[in-house]
Amino acid sequence: MTEEKEINLIRGLRKQSPQAQQTLLDHYGREVFALVARLVPVVENAEEVYQDAFIKVFKYINRYDERKSSLKTWISRIAYNEAISHLRKHHEAMIYFEDFDGEALSDNEVDETFGHANAETVQLIRAALKHLPPDEQALITMFYYDELSLKEIAYITESIPTTVASKLSRTRKKLCRIINMLRS
């Protein structure tokens, strides 16, 4: 979307134009639903969170400040917070791999595990992701799948880029341990 189209879209949203709202849903809806669905595994619940997120977007569009983030990042932040709130409120049962270190892994070992991008590794990564808490799943998917920058992820998660980088490093090591466990 060009800058001019986005400015016009924001104007329309601020006037609560149904056409602008539909354009926003058409343009960002799939990505936002993908983010929510990665955090909230039950489809019906993910759909509810998705709807709640866009209701908030439409309600609070006047609070959007383009100097702080892109529209997409601002919407992603709302969706992320809605998903985390839903998970906390409903205490959805999930089983996680605990962060038991045993022996610490080096960054080289982690890079080697993720460096072989063959079908088996991709499948193992997908399986391993299911053993992480939702916030760590979201971090990995925002960075690797959505290709968001550390700054964008920090904005979405209400953190700072150095904290995101540190958590990303720890989560990659945890994923590596899970993958090694799944291989054995």
VOMARFI-128778 format. One record per residue (C-alpha): residue in three letters; x, z, y; residue number from 1. Coordinates in nm, 2 decimals. Layout:
BEGIN
<node><res>ala</res><x>X</x><z>Z</z><y>Y</y><n>NUM</n></node>
...
end
This chain:
BEGIN
<node><res>met</res><x>0.00</x><z>0.00</z><y>0.00</y><n>1</n></node>
<node><res>thr</res><x>0.14</x><z>-0.10</z><y>0.34</y><n>2</n></node>
<node><res>glu</res><x>0.19</x><z>0.16</z><y>0.61</y><n>3</n></node>
<node><res>glu</res><x>-0.08</x><z>0.01</z><y>0.82</y><n>4</n></node>
<node><res>lys</res><x>-0.33</x><z>0.01</z><y>0.53</y><n>5</n></node>
<node><res>glu</res><x>-0.25</x><z>0.37</z><y>0.46</y><n>6</n></node>
<node><res>ile</res><x>-0.30</x><z>0.47</z><y>0.82</y><n>7</n></node>
<node><res>asn</res><x>-0.64</x><z>0.29</z><y>0.82</y><n>8</n></node>
<node><res>leu</res><x>-0.73</x><z>0.46</z><y>0.49</y><n>9</n></node>
<node><res>ile</res><x>-0.65</x><z>0.80</z><y>0.63</y><n>10</n></node>
<node><res>arg</res><x>-0.86</x><z>0.73</z><y>0.94</y><n>11</n></node>
<node><res>gly</res><x>-1.15</x><z>0.63</z><y>0.71</y><n>12</n></node>
<node><res>leu</res><x>-1.10</x><z>0.94</z><y>0.49</y><n>13</n></node>
<node><res>arg</res><x>-1.11</x><z>1.16</z><y>0.80</y><n>14</n></node>
<node><res>lys</res><x>-1.44</x><z>1.00</z><y>0.90</y><n>15</n></node>
<node><res>gln</res><x>-1.56</x><z>1.07</z><y>0.54</y><n>16</n></node>
<node><res>ser</res><x>-1.62</x><z>0.70</z><y>0.48</y><n>17</n></node>
<node><res>pro</res><x>-1.74</x><z>0.64</z><y>0.12</y><n>18</n></node>
<node><res>gln</res><x>-1.55</x><z>0.31</z><y>0.11</y><n>19</n></node>
<node><res>ala</res><x>-1.22</x><z>0.48</z><y>0.21</y><n>20</n></node>
<node><res>gln</res><x>-1.28</x><z>0.75</z><y>-0.05</y><n>21</n></node>
<node><res>gln</res><x>-1.34</x><z>0.48</z><y>-0.32</y><n>22</n></node>
<node><res>thr</res><x>-1.03</x><z>0.30</z><y>-0.21</y><n>23</n></node>
<node><res>leu</res><x>-0.83</x><z>0.62</z><y>-0.24</y><n>24</n></node>
<node><res>leu</res><x>-0.96</x><z>0.68</z><y>-0.59</y><n>25</n></node>
<node><res>asp</res><x>-0.89</x><z>0.32</z><y>-0.69</y><n>26</n></node>
<node><res>his</res><x>-0.53</x><z>0.34</z><y>-0.55</y><n>27</n></node>
<node><res>tyr</res><x>-0.42</x><z>0.69</z><y>-0.66</y><n>28</n></node>
<node><res>gly</res><x>-0.68</x><z>0.79</z><y>-0.93</y><n>29</n></node>
<node><res>arg</res><x>-0.49</x><z>0.68</z><y>-1.24</y><n>30</n></node>
<node><res>glu</res><x>-0.17</x><z>0.85</z><y>-1.14</y><n>31</n></node>
<node><res>val</res><x>-0.34</x><z>1.17</z><y>-1.04</y><n>32</n></node>
<node><res>phe</res><x>-0.54</x><z>1.18</z><y>-1.36</y><n>33</n></node>
<node><res>ala</res><x>-0.22</x><z>1.12</z><y>-1.56</y><n>34</n></node>
<node><res>leu</res><x>-0.05</x><z>1.42</z><y>-1.38</y><n>35</n></node>
<node><res>val</res><x>-0.35</x><z>1.64</z><y>-1.45</y><n>36</n></node>
<node><res>ala</res><x>-0.39</x><z>1.53</z><y>-1.81</y><n>37</n></node>
<node><res>arg</res><x>-0.03</x><z>1.62</z><y>-1.88</y><n>38</n></node>
<node><res>leu</res><x>-0.09</x><z>1.97</z><y>-1.77</y><n>39</n></node>
<node><res>val</res><x>-0.45</x><z>2.02</z><y>-1.89</y><n>40</n></node>
<node><res>pro</res><x>-0.46</x><z>1.89</z><y>-2.25</y><n>41</n></node>
<node><res>val</res><x>-0.84</x><z>1.90</z><y>-2.31</y><n>42</n></node>
<node><res>val</res><x>-0.97</x><z>1.57</z><y>-2.17</y><n>43</n></node>
<node><res>glu</res><x>-1.30</x><z>1.72</z><y>-2.05</y><n>44</n></node>
<node><res>asn</res><x>-1.12</x><z>1.99</z><y>-1.86</y><n>45</n></node>
<node><res>ala</res><x>-0.87</x><z>1.74</z><y>-1.72</y><n>46</n></node>
<node><res>glu</res><x>-1.16</x><z>1.54</z><y>-1.59</y><n>47</n></node>
<node><res>glu</res><x>-1.31</x><z>1.84</z><y>-1.42</y><n>48</n></node>
<node><res>val</res><x>-0.97</x><z>1.94</z><y>-1.26</y><n>49</n></node>
<node><res>tyr</res><x>-0.93</x><z>1.58</z><y>-1.15</y><n>50</n></node>
<node><res>gln</res><x>-1.27</x><z>1.58</z><y>-0.98</y><n>51</n></node>
<node><res>asp</res><x>-1.20</x><z>1.92</z><y>-0.82</y><n>52</n></node>
<node><res>ala</res><x>-0.87</x><z>1.79</z><y>-0.69</y><n>53</n></node>
<node><res>phe</res><x>-1.03</x><z>1.49</z><y>-0.52</y><n>54</n></node>
<node><res>ile</res><x>-1.31</x><z>1.70</z><y>-0.38</y><n>55</n></node>
<node><res>lys</res><x>-1.04</x><z>1.91</z><y>-0.21</y><n>56</n></node>
<node><res>val</res><x>-0.85</x><z>1.60</z><y>-0.09</y><n>57</n></node>
<node><res>phe</res><x>-1.17</x><z>1.47</z><y>0.07</y><n>58</n></node>
<node><res>lys</res><x>-1.25</x><z>1.81</z><y>0.22</y><n>59</n></node>
<node><res>tyr</res><x>-0.91</x><z>1.89</z><y>0.35</y><n>60</n></node>
<node><res>ile</res><x>-0.78</x><z>1.54</z><y>0.46</y><n>61</n></node>
<node><res>asn</res><x>-0.76</x><z>1.66</z><y>0.82</y><n>62</n></node>
<node><res>arg</res><x>-0.49</x><z>1.90</z><y>0.71</y><n>63</n></node>
<node><res>tyr</res><x>-0.27</x><z>1.62</z><y>0.58</y><n>64</n></node>
<node><res>asp</res><x>0.05</x><z>1.58</z><y>0.78</y><n>65</n></node>
<node><res>glu</res><x>0.23</x><z>1.26</z><y>0.72</y><n>66</n></node>
<node><res>arg</res><x>0.55</x><z>1.41</z><y>0.86</y><n>67</n></node>
<node><res>lys</res><x>0.57</x><z>1.65</z><y>0.57</y><n>68</n></node>
<node><res>ser</res><x>0.50</x><z>1.41</z><y>0.28</y><n>69</n></node>
<node><res>ser</res><x>0.35</x><z>1.09</z><y>0.17</y><n>70</n></node>
<node><res>leu</res><x>-0.02</x><z>1.08</z><y>0.10</y><n>71</n></node>
<node><res>lys</res><x>0.05</x><z>1.03</z><y>-0.27</y><n>72</n></node>
<node><res>thr</res><x>0.27</x><z>1.34</z><y>-0.28</y><n>73</n></node>
<node><res>trp</res><x>0.02</x><z>1.55</z><y>-0.08</y><n>74</n></node>
<node><res>ile</res><x>-0.26</x><z>1.45</z><y>-0.33</y><n>75</n></node>
<node><res>ser</res><x>-0.03</x><z>1.52</z><y>-0.62</y><n>76</n></node>
<node><res>arg</res><x>0.04</x><z>1.87</z><y>-0.48</y><n>77</n></node>
<node><res>ile</res><x>-0.34</x><z>1.94</z><y>-0.47</y><n>78</n></node>
<node><res>ala</res><x>-0.39</x><z>1.81</z><y>-0.82</y><n>79</n></node>
<node><res>tyr</res><x>-0.09</x><z>2.01</z><y>-0.96</y><n>80</n></node>
<node><res>asn</res><x>-0.22</x><z>2.33</z><y>-0.80</y><n>81</n></node>
<node><res>glu</res><x>-0.57</x><z>2.27</z><y>-0.93</y><n>82</n></node>
<node><res>ala</res><x>-0.44</x><z>2.22</z><y>-1.28</y><n>83</n></node>
<node><res>ile</res><x>-0.22</x><z>2.53</z><y>-1.27</y><n>84</n></node>
<node><res>ser</res><x>-0.52</x><z>2.73</z><y>-1.13</y><n>85</n></node>
<node><res>his</res><x>-0.74</x><z>2.60</z><y>-1.41</y><n>86</n></node>
<node><res>leu</res><x>-0.49</x><z>2.69</z><y>-1.68</y><n>87</n></node>
<node><res>arg</res><x>-0.44</x><z>3.04</z><y>-1.53</y><n>88</n></node>
<node><res>lys</res><x>-0.82</x><z>3.10</z><y>-1.50</y><n>89</n></node>
<node><res>his</res><x>-0.91</x><z>2.97</z><y>-1.84</y><n>90</n></node>
<node><res>his</res><x>-0.61</x><z>3.10</z><y>-2.03</y><n>91</n></node>
<node><res>glu</res><x>-0.61</x><z>2.80</z><y>-2.25</y><n>92</n></node>
<node><res>ala</res><x>-0.43</x><z>2.88</z><y>-2.58</y><n>93</n></node>
<node><res>met</res><x>-0.11</x><z>2.70</z><y>-2.62</y><n>94</n></node>
<node><res>ile</res><x>0.20</x><z>2.77</z><y>-2.83</y><n>95</n></node>
<node><res>tyr</res><x>0.53</x><z>2.75</z><y>-2.66</y><n>96</n></node>
<node><res>phe</res><x>0.89</x><z>2.74</z><y>-2.78</y><n>97</n></node>
<node><res>glu</res><x>1.04</x><z>3.05</z><y>-2.64</y><n>98</n></node>
<node><res>asp</res><x>1.36</x><z>3.01</z><y>-2.43</y><n>99</n></node>
<node><res>phe</res><x>1.59</x><z>3.17</z><y>-2.68</y><n>100</n></node>
<node><res>asp</res><x>1.94</x><z>3.07</z><y>-2.60</y><n>101</n></node>
<node><res>gly</res><x>2.14</x><z>3.15</z><y>-2.91</y><n>102</n></node>
<node><res>glu</res><x>2.44</x><z>2.94</z><y>-2.81</y><n>103</n></node>
<node><res>ala</res><x>2.44</x><z>2.79</z><y>-2.46</y><n>104</n></node>
<node><res>leu</res><x>2.43</x><z>2.41</z><y>-2.45</y><n>105</n></node>
<node><res>ser</res><x>2.66</x><z>2.21</z><y>-2.22</y><n>106</n></node>
<node><res>asp</res><x>2.53</x><z>1.94</z><y>-1.99</y><n>107</n></node>
<node><res>asn</res><x>2.73</x><z>1.69</z><y>-2.20</y><n>108</n></node>
<node><res>glu</res><x>2.54</x><z>1.80</z><y>-2.52</y><n>109</n></node>
<node><res>val</res><x>2.21</x><z>1.76</z><y>-2.34</y><n>110</n></node>
<node><res>asp</res><x>2.31</x><z>1.42</z><y>-2.20</y><n>111</n></node>
<node><res>glu</res><x>2.41</x><z>1.31</z><y>-2.55</y><n>112</n></node>
<node><res>thr</res><x>2.07</x><z>1.41</z><y>-2.69</y><n>113</n></node>
<node><res>phe</res><x>1.88</x><z>1.22</z><y>-2.42</y><n>114</n></node>
<node><res>gly</res><x>2.13</x><z>0.94</z><y>-2.39</y><n>115</n></node>
<node><res>his</res><x>2.02</x><z>0.76</z><y>-2.71</y><n>116</n></node>
<node><res>ala</res><x>1.69</x><z>0.61</z><y>-2.59</y><n>117</n></node>
<node><res>asn</res><x>1.57</x><z>0.48</z><y>-2.92</y><n>118</n></node>
<node><res>ala</res><x>1.22</x><z>0.50</z><y>-3.06</y><n>119</n></node>
<node><res>glu</res><x>1.30</x><z>0.82</z><y>-3.26</y><n>120</n></node>
<node><res>thr</res><x>1.44</x><z>1.00</z><y>-2.96</y><n>121</n></node>
<node><res>val</res><x>1.14</x><z>0.91</z><y>-2.74</y><n>122</n></node>
<node><res>gln</res><x>0.91</x><z>1.03</z><y>-3.02</y><n>123</n></node>
<node><res>leu</res><x>1.11</x><z>1.36</z><y>-3.05</y><n>124</n></node>
<node><res>ile</res><x>1.10</x><z>1.41</z><y>-2.67</y><n>125</n></node>
<node><res>arg</res><x>0.72</x><z>1.36</z><y>-2.67</y><n>126</n></node>
<node><res>ala</res><x>0.68</x><z>1.61</z><y>-2.96</y><n>127</n></node>
<node><res>ala</res><x>0.91</x><z>1.86</z><y>-2.79</y><n>128</n></node>
<node><res>leu</res><x>0.73</x><z>1.84</z><y>-2.46</y><n>129</n></node>
<node><res>lys</res><x>0.42</x><z>1.99</z><y>-2.63</y><n>130</n></node>
<node><res>his</res><x>0.62</x><z>2.31</z><y>-2.69</y><n>131</n></node>
<node><res>leu</res><x>0.69</x><z>2.37</z><y>-2.32</y><n>132</n></node>
<node><res>pro</res><x>0.47</x><z>2.55</z><y>-2.08</y><n>133</n></node>
<node><res>pro</res><x>0.26</x><z>2.33</z><y>-1.85</y><n>134</n></node>
<node><res>asp</res><x>0.47</x><z>2.38</z><y>-1.54</y><n>135</n></node>
<node><res>glu</res><x>0.78</x><z>2.27</z><y>-1.74</y><n>136</n></node>
<node><res>gln</res><x>0.60</x><z>1.97</z><y>-1.89</y><n>137</n></node>
<node><res>ala</res><x>0.49</x><z>1.87</z><y>-1.54</y><n>138</n></node>
<node><res>leu</res><x>0.85</x><z>1.90</z><y>-1.41</y><n>139</n></node>
<node><res>ile</res><x>0.99</x><z>1.68</z><y>-1.68</y><n>140</n></node>
<node><res>thr</res><x>0.72</x><z>1.42</z><y>-1.65</y><n>141</n></node>
<node><res>met</res><x>0.72</x><z>1.41</z><y>-1.27</y><n>142</n></node>
<node><res>phe</res><x>1.10</x><z>1.35</z><y>-1.27</y><n>143</n></node>
<node><res>tyr</res><x>1.14</x><z>1.11</z><y>-1.57</y><n>144</n></node>
<node><res>tyr</res><x>0.80</x><z>0.94</z><y>-1.61</y><n>145</n></node>
<node><res>asp</res><x>0.68</x><z>0.94</z><y>-1.25</y><n>146</n></node>
<node><res>glu</res><x>1.03</x><z>0.90</z><y>-1.11</y><n>147</n></node>
<node><res>leu</res><x>0.97</x><z>1.14</z><y>-0.83</y><n>148</n></node>
<node><res>ser</res><x>1.26</x><z>1.28</z><y>-0.63</y><n>149</n></node>
<node><res>leu</res><x>1.36</x><z>1.64</z><y>-0.63</y><n>150</n></node>
<node><res>lys</res><x>1.23</x><z>1.67</z><y>-0.28</y><n>151</n></node>
<node><res>glu</res><x>0.89</x><z>1.53</z><y>-0.37</y><n>152</n></node>
<node><res>ile</res><x>0.86</x><z>1.76</z><y>-0.68</y><n>153</n></node>
<node><res>ala</res><x>0.96</x><z>2.05</z><y>-0.46</y><n>154</n></node>
<node><res>tyr</res><x>0.68</x><z>1.97</z><y>-0.22</y><n>155</n></node>
<node><res>ile</res><x>0.43</x><z>1.94</z><y>-0.50</y><n>156</n></node>
<node><res>thr</res><x>0.53</x><z>2.26</z><y>-0.67</y><n>157</n></node>
<node><res>glu</res><x>0.58</x><z>2.45</z><y>-0.34</y><n>158</n></node>
<node><res>ser</res><x>0.95</x><z>2.51</z><y>-0.41</y><n>159</n></node>
<node><res>ile</res><x>1.28</x><z>2.38</z><y>-0.28</y><n>160</n></node>
<node><res>pro</res><x>1.49</x><z>2.09</z><y>-0.42</y><n>161</n></node>
<node><res>thr</res><x>1.78</x><z>2.32</z><y>-0.55</y><n>162</n></node>
<node><res>thr</res><x>1.53</x><z>2.54</z><y>-0.74</y><n>163</n></node>
<node><res>val</res><x>1.37</x><z>2.23</z><y>-0.89</y><n>164</n></node>
<node><res>ala</res><x>1.71</x><z>2.10</z><y>-0.99</y><n>165</n></node>
<node><res>ser</res><x>1.80</x><z>2.43</z><y>-1.15</y><n>166</n></node>
<node><res>lys</res><x>1.47</x><z>2.45</z><y>-1.34</y><n>167</n></node>
<node><res>leu</res><x>1.50</x><z>2.09</z><y>-1.45</y><n>168</n></node>
<node><res>ser</res><x>1.85</x><z>2.16</z><y>-1.59</y><n>169</n></node>
<node><res>arg</res><x>1.72</x><z>2.47</z><y>-1.78</y><n>170</n></node>
<node><res>thr</res><x>1.42</x><z>2.28</z><y>-1.91</y><n>171</n></node>
<node><res>arg</res><x>1.63</x><z>1.98</z><y>-2.03</y><n>172</n></node>
<node><res>lys</res><x>1.84</x><z>2.23</z><y>-2.23</y><n>173</n></node>
<node><res>lys</res><x>1.53</x><z>2.39</z><y>-2.37</y><n>174</n></node>
<node><res>leu</res><x>1.40</x><z>2.04</z><y>-2.47</y><n>175</n></node>
<node><res>cys</res><x>1.73</x><z>1.97</z><y>-2.63</y><n>176</n></node>
<node><res>arg</res><x>1.71</x><z>2.28</z><y>-2.84</y><n>177</n></node>
<node><res>ile</res><x>1.35</x><z>2.19</z><y>-2.95</y><n>178</n></node>
<node><res>ile</res><x>1.46</x><z>1.84</z><y>-3.04</y><n>179</n></node>
<node><res>asn</res><x>1.74</x><z>1.98</z><y>-3.25</y><n>180</n></node>
<node><res>met</res><x>1.50</x><z>2.21</z><y>-3.42</y><n>181</n></node>
<node><res>leu</res><x>1.26</x><z>1.93</z><y>-3.49</y><n>182</n></node>
<node><res>arg</res><x>1.53</x><z>1.72</z><y>-3.64</y><n>183</n></node>
<node><res>ser</res><x>1.63</x><z>1.99</z><y>-3.89</y><n>184</n></node>
end
